[in-house]
Amino acid sequence: MKRAVTIIVLGLFLVVAGGAAASNITVNKPDHPRYCDYQTPQHDVQLRESCEGFEGAFPPAGWTLGTTNPSYTWFKDASSYEGSYAAKVGWQVGNPQDETLSFSHLINSAAGEDHLTFYTMGSPYWSSNANLTVEVNGAEMFDYSLENQGGTFVWEEYDIDLSAYNGQTVDITFRYAGDDGADHHLDYVCIGGGVTPPEVPENDLCDGAIPLPCGNVNVSGSTELANDDYSPGEYGNSCTGYSASGNDVVYSITLGAATVVDLYYTAANDGSFYIVTDCADPEGTCVIGADATFSGDTETISTTLDAGTYYLILDGYSGSGTFTLTGLIDCTVNTEETSWGAVKKMYR
């Protein structure tokens, strides 16, 4: 999340006054932050039978904390997926970590208790250094560095099928291990019947892009169930100026002649949007993009597009949220005549 100027000034002050104390302060939009520095979604406390949300004592009753680095191991933290708390482990450099949270459970398929589901968030980039894995009876069943859904510090849900262990009491271990990684979070760990994948929007991909006709544009929606399919490129070199690891949806614009396009995009999750001609190569075919504001603010694209088909991708720096898209695709304007004389002719 981009920070206001006052935060930048504060960061500079701390660097001067505190030296190394400010080493983890990031401003603007770093491509690979090491910690969550924005407000994470808060969900209502859910049914806790066969679930653990880390709301009480830590480690919870029946859970075991395995520690190799006491200063940087799992602890109870307020950046939760649901309720008020989650489990979190902080990153450190130069002192390797191998921190575990584990519990045991009798797997009973007849009772609908043969899936492990959990929510986690971290950094896909830094997980190559320090990573979260999940083990069942010592066998690795999940690797965040390989199976993450692409979001940086975005809560993501995962499901591990335990039906092969029906009738057995298994040991389940969440392990954060490595050196010089990033913070990692864990919440709402459940033993139950598994997760039904949500239905993604029809315009999650360019193949299902929703056409925008000429005239006024007034669209609203949400990217919550969409995937992170497209990106304008990396920080500093993209057509928006920043990377975009948020969930995205796609609209299409087909023009028969050069056309003036004025579009305004407001998203709850620090939105960015861009126009491309080839969804297989969004970075290489990006015509124009915008990412100049903060969460809840409005991004603007104002340009003239030649005849052809374009794809408008509504994206975000990270995460997902509700959005509105307004503006005008003014196909009535003859953009080939831009002289003052041509304008005067319109009023004769």
C-alpha positions as CSV (number, residue, x, y, z in Angstrom):
1,M,0.0,0.0,0.0
2,K,1.3,3.4,-0.9
3,R,1.8,5.6,2.1
4,A,1.1,9.3,2.6
5,V,3.8,11.9,2.5
6,T,3.7,12.3,6.3
7,I,4.6,8.6,6.7
8,I,7.6,9.0,4.4
9,V,8.8,12.0,6.4
10,L,8.4,9.9,9.6
11,G,10.4,7.1,8.0
12,L,13.2,9.5,7.1
13,F,13.2,10.9,10.6
14,L,13.6,7.4,12.1
15,V,16.4,6.6,9.8
16,V,18.3,9.6,11.0
17,A,17.4,9.3,14.6
18,G,17.3,5.6,15.1
19,G,19.6,4.1,12.5
20,A,18.9,0.4,12.2
21,A,15.6,0.8,14.0
22,A,14.0,1.9,10.8
23,S,15.5,-0.8,8.6
24,N,12.1,-2.5,8.1
25,I,10.1,0.6,7.3
26,T,8.9,0.6,3.7
27,V,7.3,3.5,1.8
28,N,5.4,3.8,-1.5
29,K,5.0,0.3,-3.1
30,P,7.9,-2.0,-2.6
31,D,7.6,-5.1,-4.9
32,H,8.5,-7.5,-2.1
33,P,7.5,-6.3,1.4
34,R,8.5,-8.6,4.3
35,Y,5.5,-7.8,6.5
36,C,1.9,-6.9,6.3
37,D,1.6,-3.1,6.8
38,Y,-2.0,-2.6,6.0
39,Q,-5.3,-3.5,7.7
40,T,-6.2,-7.1,6.9
41,P,-9.9,-8.2,6.4
42,Q,-11.8,-8.9,9.6
43,H,-14.5,-11.7,9.4
44,D,-17.1,-12.6,12.0
45,V,-16.1,-15.3,14.5
46,Q,-17.3,-18.6,13.0
47,L,-18.4,-21.9,14.5
48,R,-15.4,-23.2,16.3
49,E,-16.2,-27.0,16.5
50,S,-13.1,-28.7,15.1
51,C,-11.6,-25.3,14.3
52,E,-8.9,-23.1,15.9
53,G,-8.9,-19.4,15.5
54,F,-6.2,-18.6,18.1
55,E,-8.6,-16.4,20.1
56,G,-7.7,-17.8,23.6
57,A,-4.4,-19.0,25.2
58,F,-1.4,-19.4,23.0
59,P,-0.5,-22.0,22.0
60,P,-4.1,-23.3,22.2
61,A,-5.0,-26.2,24.3
62,G,-3.9,-29.4,22.6
63,W,-1.4,-27.6,20.4
64,T,2.4,-27.7,20.8
65,L,4.8,-24.9,20.0
66,G,8.2,-26.1,18.7
67,T,10.9,-23.4,19.0
68,T,14.4,-23.0,17.7
69,N,14.5,-19.2,17.7
70,P,12.6,-17.9,20.8
71,S,12.7,-14.3,19.6
72,Y,11.2,-15.1,16.3
73,T,8.8,-18.0,16.7
74,W,5.0,-18.3,16.4
75,F,2.9,-16.0,18.6
76,K,-0.6,-14.6,18.9
77,D,-1.1,-11.5,16.7
78,A,-4.0,-9.2,15.9
79,S,-3.7,-9.3,12.1
80,S,-6.4,-12.0,11.8
81,Y,-8.5,-13.5,9.0
82,E,-11.5,-13.9,11.4
83,G,-12.2,-13.0,14.9
84,S,-9.5,-10.8,16.6
85,Y,-6.3,-12.9,16.5
86,A,-4.2,-15.2,14.4
87,A,-0.9,-17.0,14.7
88,K,2.1,-15.2,13.3
89,V,5.8,-15.8,13.0
90,G,8.2,-12.9,12.2
91,W,11.2,-13.0,9.9
92,Q,14.9,-12.7,10.9
93,V,18.1,-12.7,8.9
94,G,21.3,-14.5,10.0
95,N,19.7,-16.7,12.6
96,P,17.8,-19.6,11.0
97,Q,14.3,-20.5,12.1
98,D,12.5,-23.8,12.4
99,E,9.3,-22.9,14.2
100,T,6.4,-25.3,14.4
101,L,2.7,-25.4,15.6
102,S,1.2,-28.8,15.8
103,F,-1.8,-30.8,17.1
104,S,-3.3,-34.3,16.8
105,H,-6.7,-35.3,15.5
106,L,-8.7,-38.5,14.9
107,I,-9.7,-38.5,11.2
108,N,-13.3,-39.7,10.8
109,S,-14.7,-39.7,7.2
110,A,-18.1,-40.8,8.4
111,A,-18.4,-37.7,10.6
112,G,-17.2,-35.4,7.7
113,E,-13.9,-34.8,9.4
114,D,-11.3,-35.8,6.8
115,H,-10.1,-32.5,5.4
116,L,-7.7,-30.0,6.9
117,T,-8.5,-26.4,5.9
118,F,-6.7,-23.3,6.9
119,Y,-6.1,-19.6,6.0
120,T,-2.6,-18.3,5.6
121,M,-0.9,-15.2,4.2
122,G,2.7,-14.4,3.5
123,S,5.1,-13.4,0.7
124,P,5.5,-15.7,-2.3
125,Y,8.8,-14.0,-3.1
126,W,10.4,-14.4,0.3
127,S,9.1,-17.9,0.8
128,S,12.1,-19.1,-1.3
129,N,14.2,-18.1,1.8
130,A,11.9,-19.1,4.7
131,N,8.8,-21.1,3.9
132,L,5.6,-22.5,5.5
133,T,4.9,-26.2,5.0
134,V,2.3,-28.5,6.5
135,E,3.2,-32.1,7.6
136,V,0.9,-35.0,8.4
137,N,2.7,-37.7,10.5
138,G,6.0,-36.1,9.3
139,A,5.1,-36.3,5.6
140,E,5.0,-32.9,3.8
141,M,1.5,-32.3,2.4
142,F,1.7,-28.6,1.6
143,D,4.4,-26.2,0.5
144,Y,3.5,-22.5,0.4
145,S,6.3,-21.5,-1.9
146,L,4.9,-23.9,-4.6
147,E,1.1,-23.7,-3.9
148,N,0.5,-20.1,-3.0
149,Q,-2.2,-18.3,-5.0
150,G,0.0,-15.3,-5.9
151,G,-1.2,-12.8,-3.3
152,T,1.4,-11.0,-1.2
153,F,0.0,-10.7,2.4
154,V,-3.5,-11.7,1.2
155,W,-5.4,-14.3,3.2
156,E,-5.8,-17.4,1.1
157,E,-7.6,-20.6,1.9
158,Y,-6.1,-24.1,1.4
159,D,-7.5,-27.6,1.7
160,I,-5.6,-30.9,2.4
161,D,-7.5,-34.1,1.9
162,L,-6.9,-36.4,4.8
163,S,-9.3,-39.2,3.9
164,A,-6.4,-41.6,3.3
165,Y,-5.9,-41.5,7.1
166,N,-9.5,-42.4,8.0
167,G,-9.6,-44.0,11.4
168,Q,-6.2,-42.9,12.4
169,T,-5.1,-40.2,14.8
170,V,-2.6,-38.0,12.9
171,D,-0.1,-35.4,13.9
172,I,-0.5,-32.2,11.9
173,T,2.4,-29.7,11.9
174,F,2.6,-26.2,10.5
175,R,6.3,-25.5,10.1
176,Y,8.0,-22.1,9.2
177,A,11.7,-22.8,8.4
178,G,14.6,-20.9,6.8
179,D,16.5,-17.7,7.0
180,D,16.0,-14.2,5.8
181,G,12.3,-14.6,4.8
182,A,9.2,-12.6,5.6
183,D,6.4,-12.6,8.2
184,H,3.9,-15.4,7.9
185,H,0.3,-15.7,9.3
186,L,-2.0,-18.6,10.0
187,D,-5.7,-18.5,11.1
188,Y,-8.9,-20.5,11.3
189,V,-7.5,-24.0,11.1
190,C,-10.3,-26.6,10.8
191,I,-10.9,-30.3,10.5
192,G,-14.0,-30.8,8.4
193,G,-15.6,-31.7,5.1
194,G,-13.4,-29.7,2.8
195,V,-13.8,-26.5,0.8
196,T,-16.1,-26.0,-2.2
197,P,-14.2,-23.8,-4.6
198,P,-16.0,-20.5,-5.2
199,E,-17.4,-19.8,-8.6
200,V,-15.2,-17.2,-10.3
201,P,-16.7,-14.2,-12.2
202,E,-17.5,-14.8,-15.9
203,N,-14.9,-12.2,-16.8
204,D,-12.1,-13.5,-14.7
205,L,-10.2,-14.2,-17.9
206,C,-10.0,-12.4,-21.2
207,D,-11.9,-15.2,-22.9
208,G,-15.0,-14.1,-20.9
209,A,-14.4,-10.4,-21.1
210,I,-17.6,-8.4,-20.8
211,P,-18.0,-5.9,-23.7
212,L,-18.2,-2.2,-23.0
213,P,-20.3,-0.5,-25.7
214,C,-19.9,3.1,-26.8
215,G,-21.4,5.7,-24.6
216,N,-21.5,6.2,-20.9
217,V,-19.9,3.6,-18.7
218,N,-21.3,2.8,-15.3
219,V,-20.2,-0.6,-13.9
220,S,-19.9,-1.9,-10.4
221,G,-18.8,-5.2,-9.0
222,S,-16.2,-7.0,-6.9
223,T,-12.9,-8.8,-7.5
224,E,-13.2,-10.9,-4.4
225,L,-13.9,-14.2,-6.2
226,A,-11.6,-13.5,-9.1
227,N,-8.0,-14.7,-9.5
228,D,-4.8,-12.9,-10.0
229,D,-4.4,-13.7,-13.7
230,Y,-2.7,-10.6,-15.2
231,S,-0.1,-8.0,-14.4
232,P,1.2,-4.9,-16.2
233,G,4.8,-5.8,-15.3
234,E,7.2,-5.2,-12.4
235,Y,7.5,-2.2,-10.1
236,G,9.2,0.7,-11.9
237,N,8.9,-0.8,-15.4
238,S,5.2,-1.4,-15.9
239,C,2.7,0.7,-17.7
240,T,1.2,1.7,-14.4
241,G,4.5,2.3,-12.6
242,Y,3.8,-0.5,-10.2
243,S,3.3,-4.3,-10.1
244,A,-0.3,-5.6,-9.5
245,S,-0.7,-8.8,-7.6
246,G,-4.4,-8.2,-6.8
247,N,-7.4,-10.2,-8.2
248,D,-8.5,-8.9,-11.6
249,V,-11.5,-8.9,-14.0
250,V,-11.6,-8.1,-17.7
251,Y,-13.7,-5.9,-20.0
252,S,-13.4,-5.6,-23.7
253,I,-13.6,-2.5,-26.0
254,T,-14.1,-3.0,-29.7
255,L,-13.7,0.1,-31.9
256,G,-14.3,0.8,-35.6
257,A,-12.4,4.0,-35.6
258,A,-10.2,6.2,-33.5
259,T,-12.1,6.9,-30.3
260,V,-11.7,9.1,-27.2
261,V,-11.9,7.0,-24.0
262,D,-12.2,8.6,-20.5
263,L,-12.5,6.0,-17.7
264,Y,-12.4,6.3,-13.9
265,Y,-11.8,3.3,-11.6
266,T,-12.3,3.3,-7.9
267,A,-11.5,0.2,-5.9
268,A,-11.5,-0.6,-2.2
269,N,-8.1,-2.4,-2.4
270,D,-5.7,0.2,-3.9
271,G,-6.9,-0.4,-7.5
272,S,-4.9,-0.1,-10.7
273,F,-6.2,-0.6,-14.2
274,Y,-4.7,-0.8,-17.7
275,I,-5.6,-1.4,-21.3
276,V,-3.8,-4.2,-23.4
277,T,-4.2,-5.6,-26.8
278,D,-3.0,-9.2,-26.1
279,C,-3.9,-10.9,-22.8
280,A,-1.2,-13.5,-23.5
281,D,1.3,-10.6,-23.2
282,P,-0.3,-7.9,-21.0
283,E,3.1,-6.4,-20.1
284,G,4.3,-6.2,-23.7
285,T,1.1,-4.9,-25.2
286,C,-0.1,-2.5,-22.5
287,V,-1.3,0.7,-24.2
288,I,-1.9,2.8,-21.1
289,G,-2.4,2.2,-17.4
290,A,-3.0,4.1,-14.1
291,D,-2.0,3.5,-10.5
292,A,-1.4,6.9,-8.9
293,T,-3.7,6.9,-5.9
294,F,-4.5,5.0,-2.7
295,S,-7.2,2.6,-1.5
296,G,-10.6,4.0,-2.1
297,D,-9.3,6.7,-4.4
298,T,-10.0,7.1,-8.2
299,E,-7.6,6.1,-11.0
300,T,-8.0,7.8,-14.4
301,I,-7.3,6.8,-18.0
302,S,-7.9,9.4,-20.7
303,T,-6.6,8.6,-24.1
304,T,-7.5,8.0,-27.8
305,L,-7.6,4.5,-29.1
306,D,-7.3,3.5,-32.7
307,A,-9.7,1.0,-34.3
308,G,-9.3,-2.5,-32.9
309,T,-10.2,-4.7,-29.9
310,Y,-8.7,-3.8,-26.5
311,Y,-8.9,-5.5,-23.1
312,L,-9.5,-3.3,-20.0
313,I,-8.1,-5.1,-16.9
314,L,-9.4,-3.9,-13.5
315,D,-6.6,-4.9,-11.0
316,G,-5.0,-3.8,-7.8
317,Y,-1.7,-3.6,-6.0
318,S,-2.8,-6.5,-3.9
319,G,-5.9,-8.2,-2.5
320,S,-9.5,-7.7,-3.8
321,G,-12.5,-5.6,-3.1
322,T,-15.5,-3.8,-4.5
323,F,-15.1,-1.4,-7.4
324,T,-16.9,1.1,-9.6
325,L,-16.0,1.9,-13.2
326,T,-17.4,5.0,-14.8
327,G,-16.7,7.3,-17.7
328,L,-17.3,7.7,-21.5
329,I,-16.3,5.8,-24.6
330,D,-17.0,8.6,-27.0
331,C,-17.4,7.0,-30.4
332,T,-19.2,10.1,-31.8
333,V,-16.0,12.2,-31.8
334,N,-14.1,12.4,-35.1
335,T,-10.6,12.3,-33.6
336,E,-9.0,12.7,-36.9
337,E,-10.1,16.4,-37.0
338,T,-8.5,18.1,-34.1
339,S,-7.8,21.6,-35.5
340,W,-9.6,24.7,-34.1
341,G,-11.1,25.2,-37.5
342,A,-12.7,21.8,-37.4
343,V,-14.2,22.6,-34.0
344,K,-15.6,25.9,-35.3
345,K,-17.3,24.1,-38.2
346,M,-19.4,22.1,-35.7
347,Y,-21.2,25.4,-34.7
348,R,-22.0,26.8,-38.2
